[in-house]
Amino acid sequence: MRYIPHSDADISQMLEKIGADTVEELFEQIPEPLRFRKELDLPPPMSESELMAHMNNLVGLMPAGGLVSFMGAGLYAHHVSVAVDQILLRSEFYTAYTPYQPEVSQGTLQSIFEFQTMICRIFGTSVSNASMYDGATAATEAALMARRVTRRNKIVVSGGVHPEYLEVLETYLRATDDNEPRMVIVDIDPEAGATDLQKLRETLDGETACVIVGYPNFFGVVERVDEISAMARDAGALTITATMDPYALGVIASPGDLGVDIATGEGQALGVSIGFGGPGLGLFSVREDKKLLRQMPGRLVGQTVDVEGKTGYVLTLATREQHIRREKATSNICTNHGLCALAVGVNMSLLGKSGFQQVARDCLARTAYLKKGISDVKGFSIKYSGPTFNEFTVKCEGRKAADVLAALEEKCLLAGVDLGRFDPTMDDSFLVAVTECHNRETLDSYIKSIGEI
């Protein structure tokens, strides 16, 4: 941080220490005629993100080599305070190893505990672990955990879950020796873009361990998680959500409030810069249930008191050698993304509850504005009618999405993600992501550019 402002009490204490009554006395050696008594001619104040963008413009710097990005599909360019990097660079965090010995790791353990608390509040759940590798592995570990808890094998997955998450899950399942069926995918409704609830109901049976659904899903649509969790519960199965941008939970109901058993997600958006596609940060939390708690993967930090009654933090319900317990281990991912989790904890602390909700509202409003603007352009339409947060699917009439995106890139716009790369039948559609970093001018420029091509 550049500086730390002093409070009135701080100033009074310092003046008393040096024997001065006012700050003005410190400048009495400057002749009165030379003192500046007017107001400084400064522009209106800016937020940190606005100031950083302004400074970059002054020196001719633009993100992504001059390109403005509207790409999402799992990684999102939200503003991350410069204070985050400064705190991460502190040696006790930057070089810290696994906090096996609590007596010398209280700072690291507390930072993880605070992170867990924030994730529980965001997801509306009771217990969170210390984080995982990324959203895909978190969702996969949740599915494996559901099989252990229910003693069933069948995993039902919505077709609206990120395709790469499905690939990770399939890879894990391929290594198991359990009997089929392993994974069943339920199609999405072609109109709404959300899970086809009738097909889901027909798929659920006494062998189903869990239902996994995106919230919002890969296509940006907000699923009816309350109905899905009720269906799963009637079938004796658990409900798992996979949230790619947790800021959505600032304006939509939390998974915990909708009856979800295991809430997972990708935490990158909450405080980790995108870099060159990573790193990610897996979020994993569960409702209050001893069976779920005992089967959670990864590490869990708990709060306790020592023999003197002082607050302390320790690793809970996990042995140091869990990773060598083979089939008895709850997971072979026993570590956590500590530095990334710390970044999220710092950024969320700076935002606070109101700041978190404000970012969510900004994303929602700007997304609605861009959706309306694109839908008014001839040759383009919004593919799905379901409600969205900050991401939506655009359909090109009579053109391939790859060609449209290439043309927009020539106009310095990374306008979205071609869905044809995931599904050849969707080569006429692309995914657009909006964050609080896209101002009105940028959104208008997008609408103008797409109209010109």
Secondary structure, 3 states (H helix, E strand, C coil): CCCCCCCHHHHHHHHHHHCCCCHHHHHCCCCHHHCCCCCCCCCCCCCHHHHHHHHHHHCCCCHHHHCEECCCCCCCCCCCCHHHHHHHCCHHHHCCCCCCCHHHCHHHHHHHHHHHHHHHHHHCCCEECCCECCHHHHHHHHHHHHHHHHCCCEEEEECCCCHHHHHHHHHHHHCCCCCCCCEEEECECCCCCCECHHHHHHHCCCCEEEEEEECCCCCCECCCHHHHHHHHHHCCCEEEEEECCHHHHHCCCCHHHHCCCEEEEECHHHCCCCCCCCCCCEEEEECCCHHHHHCCCCCCEEEEECCCCCEEEEECCCCCCHHHCHHHCCCCCCCCCHHHHHHHHHHHHHHHHHHHHHHHHHHHHHHHHHHHHHHCCCCEEECCCCCECCEEEEEECCCCHHHHHHHHHCCCEECCEEHHHCCHHHCCEEEEECCCCCCHHHHHHHHHHHHHC
